[in-house]
């Protein structure tokens, strides 16, 4: 006899996220500080409603602390991967971690140890042929950082290249730099080092993942008006001309008394030539610290500078590679946020999303949205400490259908069936075995909406107060071991 139990519903609020077929995206990011222990957080942001939700609070232990990298999503295992500058071995060498957006569980996959690299900093990990490739800012055999890989199949970490101050790729231990390597069609990866090279002003280098060999290709210099000291950024491919574009924090013409303002440049891997495209002059910004984002629909690059513009608090700009023209789109101020870090992220409907490190209502930074069609910018989130503060990374856009499809596939391998799905009024949850089962219903942010206990082989889940949208049903056995997670759709 089927037993019908009533779900014990938690209080619902207007923050409940619903998703239609036309909108199935979520932005994920991290803040460097804030949260319950002050060691930073992982959060999600609904680009439609502008609602943010804290998903995980770093503790500063083996889970890591002070995350400065971007999150990167791996559809192969449905996980995000990232790094923290702090935590792990000795409490301060850093952590490579994975994060499950369905369960909100976070765990380390590698604790940096010093001899094989430590203190990873800004930028994104590169997932290439089922391996993570990245760099650390210090550590390694010579203390100046490493190139490493982490095999997602075998869980093995390998130190591949040790940077040095002579003929190799230096990374000064006190100066942050980007950690991303950009794969190219010739099988090589390309990256930048902040320092070293012939004039100790940084360089462009290639890395061969088959031979683990690196080669310096372009030596940056503070002389001659060229690029110098690429800070925190990486190289971005323009698929229309097959060239790589980047920014340096210094170099170019000297518009300030004691400093160059930085440049936008283009690098051609075929001819091994670099070309300065834009000289930052304070009016159009200066001191860029992130990477360029390419909009393939409009054939434009977007980027940010940490300083300059009307208020000297940084700018958001566009660059048209066909005309060579750069245009200031936002002059940041204290209301919108100041000192933007990282990259802007292309979201649904061509909107741009980014973060500032400071400013806003609480002076802890903001998340903003910019509409290129109307030229309007909107502050979505003012960080206040509890929801994070002072982000130094970028947002990552994920299609929720990618996540939920894998969840459904995993559930089919288990023994819980939910039918009908989608449903309007009720659906049946059927268990393969007798005994006590616990049921939990979560929304797409991971917030528990309802829970129930069942002692039969079948349970009727009533819609009750559930709004239209996507939810996740977790089924546990009597000892609270997770048996399955499955997406349900209420409509």
N, C-alpha and C positions, 0 to 999 in steps of 0.2 A: 504494500500500500504506500503510495507516494505521500510524503509528508510535506505540507506547505508551511514554511516558516516565514516570519516577517523580518525583513532586513532592519537592522538598527541603524538608521540614517543619522549621519552627522549633520550639523547645521550647514546648509548651503548658503553661498554668498554670490554676489554679482561677479566675483573673480573667476567663477567656473568657466573654463575655456570650452567653447563648442567649435566644431570644425565642419564646414560644408565641403562638397566636392570641389568648390572653387578655391578653397583656402586650406592648405594642409601643411603649412610651414611653421617652423619654430626656430628662433635664434638662441644659441647657447654661448655663454661667455664666462669669464672669470674676473674677479677683482684681486688686486695684489694684497690688499689688507681688508679688514673688516670681518663681519660675521661673529659668531659666538666666542671665538678665541682670539680674534684679531689677525688670524693667519690667512685670511682670504676665503672666498667662496666660489662655488660653481652656481650659475643661475641660468634660468631660461627666460626668454622674452617672446611674448606673442606679438608678431609684427602687426596684426590687425587691431588688437585692443590696446597695445602698448603696456600690457600688464607683465610685470616681472615676478618671478618666484625663485626663492632661494632653494637650490636643490641639494647642495652639500656644503658643509662647513669644514674647512681644513683645520687640523689640530696642531700641526707643526711636528708631529711624530713621523712614523713611517708612512703615513698617508701623504706627507708633504706639507709645505706651507709657503706662503708668498709666491703664488703662481704668476709668472711673467709671460708665459707662452700663450699661444692660441690653442684652442681645442681643435683636433682634427677627427672627423668621423670616419670609421672604417666599416663600410657596409658588409664586409666579409664576416664579421663577428658581432655587428650591431653595437659596437663600443666606440666611445670617444677616447682619445689618447692625448696626454699633455704632460708637461713637466712643471716642477716647482723649483724655485731657486733655493729654498730652505727645507729643513726637515731631513729625515733619513739618517744615514750614518753620521755619527758624531753630532747629529741635530742640525747640521748646516750644509751638507754637501749636495742636497737636492734629491729629487725623486722623479722617476718616470712612472706614470700611473695610467690606469684605465678607469673609465667611468661608464656605468650602465644607465642609460636614460630611462629605462623601464622601471628598474628597481631602485634607482638612485644610489646604488652601491658603488663605492670607490675603493680601489686597492692598488698597491704598488706592483709594478712588474719588474722594476730594477731600482736598486738603491745605488746612486753614484758613490764611488769610493775614493776618488782622488787619483790613484795611479792609472785608471782607465777613463778619467774624465769626471768633472764635477761642476756644479753651479751653472746649469743650463739657463739661458736667459730668454731673450725675446724672439718672437717669430713662430713659425709653424713647423711641426714635424712633417716629413715627407714620407708618404706610404707608397712604396714602389715595389711591385712584384712580391707582395706579401711580406715585405720587410719595412720597418721604420728606419729611415736615415735621418740623421741630425748631427748637430755639433754642440760642444760645450764651450763655455767661455774660459775655463781654466782646467787645471788638472792634466792628466796624461803624463807620459814619461818625462816630459821637459817642462811641464807646468803651464803651458800656454794653450791648453784646450785640445780637443780631439774631434775627428769625424768618427761616428760609430754607426752600427746598425743593430737593430733588435728584430730577430726572426719571430714573426707572429705564429708560425707553425711549431717551432721547437722551443720558443721562449728563451733563446740564447742571445746574450748581449756580446758584441764584439767591438773592441777598439781597433779601428782600421787605419787611422792616420794620427800621428802625434805632431801637433804644431810646434814650431820653434822660432827662434829669432834670426836664423841665418838664411838657409836656402829653402825653407819650407814656409808654411802658412802661419803667421803669428796671430795670436789673439791675446791681447793684453789682459791680465787677470782682473784689472780694475775697471775695464771699460766694456760696457754692454754691446752686443752685436746681435744680428739676426741669426737664427739657427737653421734656416730653411735652405735646402738644396733643390734646384729646379731641374727636373729631367728634360732632356732635349732629344730631338729625333735621331741624333747620331749615337745614342746610347750613353752619352756622358751626362753628368750632372754639373750644374754651374752654381757657384756661390760667391760670396764676398767676405773678406776678412777686414776688420776695422783698422788694424795696424799692420806693420811690416811691409814687405815688398822692398823694392830698391830704395825708395825715399821714406820708408816707415810711415806711409800715409794710407796703407791699405792696398787691396788688390782684388781683381777678379781671378778666380781660379776654376779649373775643371777637376772633376773627380770621376774616375772610371770604376763603376761598381763591380766589374768583372775582374779587374786586376788590383783594385784598391790603391791605385796610383793617382796622385794629385799633381797638377801642373799650374804654376802661376802664368797667367795669360796677359793681364794688363796690370802694370804698376801705377797706382794712383800717386799724385804728387800735389803738394801745395804750391808748386811753381807752374806758371804758364796758364793759369785760369782753368785747369781741368778738374775732374772730380777728385775728392779727397775725403777719407774717413767715412765710409758708409756705416751708418749707425742704426742698428736694429732692423734694417730692411733687407730685402732680398731682390732677386731679379724676376721680372714678370714677362711672360711670353706674349707677344702680339701675334696671334695666329694669321693675321693678314699679310704681314711682311716677314714672319718667321725670325724676328729679331727680339732681343731681350732688352727690357727697359728697367732703369733703376734710378735711385736718388742717393746722393751723399750729403751728409750733414754739413760738411765744409767744402772748400774748393770753390772755384769760380772767381768772379770779380770781387774785389774787396769794397763793399758798400758801407760797412761799419769800420771804425778806425782800426780795430785790432783783429778783426775776424773776416773770413770769407763766409758767405751766406749759404753755400751749397748749390747743387745743380740737379737737373734732370738730364740723364744721358741715355744713349742707345748703344748697345753692344751687338756686333754681328759675329756669331760664332764661326761663320764660314770664312770671312776675311780677317777675323781677329782684330777688328778695328772698333774703337769707341768714339762716339761723337757727342759733344755737349749740345743739348737742345734748348734748355732754359737755364738762365742765370737768375737765381733768387736775389731780390734787391730790397728786401724788407717790406716794400709795398705789396708785393705778391707773395709775401711770406719769406721765412728763412729758417734754417735748421731743421729740415725734414728728418724724421726719425723712424719712419715706417716704410712701407712698400706701396707701389702703385697698384690700383685695381682696374682691370680692363673690362669695359662694357662692350661686348662684341656686337650688340644690336645697334648701338649708336657710334661704334668705332671711336670711343673716347677712353682716356685714362682718367681716373680720379685719384686724388691723394690729399694728404694733409701736411702742414708744417707745424712744428711745435711753437713757433714764434712768428712775429711779424704780422703784417696786415694793419688795418686801421687802428686797432687797439693794442698791437704788439703781443696779442695773446694767441696767435695762430690763425690759420685759414684752412678752409676746404677749397680745393681748386679742381678744375678740369684741364686736361691737356689734349688737344686735337693733333694727332701725329700727321694728319694730311696737310694741315696748314702751319703747324709749329706754334700755334697760339695757345697760351695758357690763360685761364679766366678765373678770377677769385669768385667763389660762390657764397661762402660764409666768412665773415670776419668775426671770429669768436670773441665773446665778452663774458663777463662774470655770470650773466643770466643763462646763456646757452652752455656755459662751461668753457674752461680755458686749458691751454696746453694739451691739445689732443695727441694721443699716442696711437700707434698701430695703424691699421688700414681701415678704410671704409669697406663695408660689405654690401653687395648688391642684393636687395631683397625682392619680394614679390612686386610686380607692377613697376619695376624699374626704380623703386625707392632706394636711397642710400642710408645705411645705418652705421653709426660710429660711436666712439666714447671719448670723453675728455678726462684728463687726470685730476683736474681741479675745477673749482668754480661750481656753479649751481647753488641751490638753496642752502646747502650745508657745507659748501666748499670742499666736498669730497669727490667731485666729478659728476658727470651726467652720461646718459645715453640719449642720443639725438637721432632724428630722422630728417632727411632732406629730400624734397620732391623736385627733381630736375625739370619737370614740366612747368610747375608753377613758381619755382624759385623759393618756395617756402620751407623754412626749417622749424622743427618742433622738438622741444625737450620732452622725452617720454618718461625718463626716470631720473630722479635726483638721488644719488647715493647718500645715505645717511649714517652709514656705519653698520647698522643691523643688516641691511641688504647689500653690504659690501661698501668698499671705498677705494678710491684712487686706482682705477684700472690702468694697466699699462699694455694691454693686449687688444685683440680684435674679436669681433663677433663671428660665429660660424652658423651658416644657414643650413638647415636640414629639412628634407621633405619627410614629414611624419609617416607617409605611406611606406617609405623605405624601411623605417623602423618597425612599423606594425605588421608589414608583410612577413618579415623574419619571425616575429613573435608568433604569428599564426602557424608558420612552418614548424617551429619548435614544438608548439602545442600538439600538432598532429602526430608527432612522434611519441607523445605521452598518451594518457588514457582518460582524458577529460573531454567530453563532447558538449558543445553548446549549440542548441538549435531551437527555434530559428535564429538566424543572425545574418542581417540586421533584423530588429524587431521593433514593435510599437508599444505593446502593452506588457508582454511578459515573454520570457524565454526559459528553456529547460537546461539545467546543468546536470549532466549525467556522468557518474563516476564508474570506473571499471571494477572497483572493489568495494565491499561493504566496510562499515566502520565510520568513525567520526571524521568529518572533514570541516575545515574552516575556509570560509569564502571572504574575499576582500575585493572591493570595487574601487579602483583608482581613476582619477581623471588623467589627462595627458601630461600634466605637470608632475605626476607622481603623488598628488595629495589624495589621501584615503577619503572616499566619499561614503562608503557603507561597508558593513561587515555582518557576517552571519555564521551560525554553526549548524551543521546538518549531520544526522545520524543514519540517513537512508542513502540509497544509491542514486537518488534523483532529487533535484531541488528546483523549485520554481522561483526564478528571479523576476520580481515585479518591477515595473518601471518606476512607480511611485513618483518621487520628485526629480528624477533624472531628466535633465534637459536634452534636447536633440544634440547628438555629437558622438565622439569616440571615447570609449572607456576601456580599461583593462581589468579583466577578472583574474585574480590570483587564487589558486586552490592549494591548500596545505593539508597534509595528513594530520592525524591526531597528535603527533609529536612536533607539529609546526614545521615539518620539512616541506619546502616548496615543491609541488608536483607539476604545476603547469601555470603558464601565463598566456591569456588569449585576449585578443582584441574583440570588443563587441561594439556594435553601432546601434544607437537609439535614434529612431526617426519617426 
